[in-house]
Amino acid sequence: MNSARRFIRAANRSGFGVSYASGLSAAGTIHAIQFYERQR
């Protein structure tokens, strides 16, 4: 979760846009959940 937040902060600083970053964070959250499920 921290890495996702860090990426969003970096994306905002780079000028990608908040909507783009929020969309990525939503996809990233789903990705992270699937990744954790696979780790078990």
C-alpha positions in Angstrom: 0.0 0.0 0.0 2.8 2.4 0.8 4.5 1.8 -2.5 1.2 2.6 -4.3 0.9 5.8 -2.4 4.5 6.7 -3.2 3.9 6.0 -6.9 0.8 8.2 -6.9 2.8 11.0 -5.2 5.5 10.6 -7.8 3.0 10.6 -10.6 1.4 13.8 -9.3 4.8 15.4 -9.1 5.5 14.3 -12.7 2.3 15.9 -13.9 0.4 12.8 -14.9 -2.8 14.1 -13.3 -4.8 13.2 -10.2 -7.5 11.2 -12.2 -4.9 9.1 -13.9 -3.1 8.4 -10.6 -6.4 7.5 -8.8 -7.3 5.1 -11.6 -3.9 3.5 -11.3 -4.2 3.2 -7.5 -7.6 1.5 -7.9 -6.1 -1.0 -10.4 -3.0 -1.3 -8.2 -5.1 -2.2 -5.1 -6.8 -5.0 -7.0 -3.5 -6.2 -8.3 -2.0 -6.1 -4.7 -5.0 -8.1 -3.4 -4.6 -10.8 -6.1 -0.8 -10.9 -5.4 -1.3 -11.4 -1.6 -3.9 -14.1 -2.3 -1.4 -15.9 -4.5 1.3 -15.6 -1.8 -0.7 -17.7 0.7 
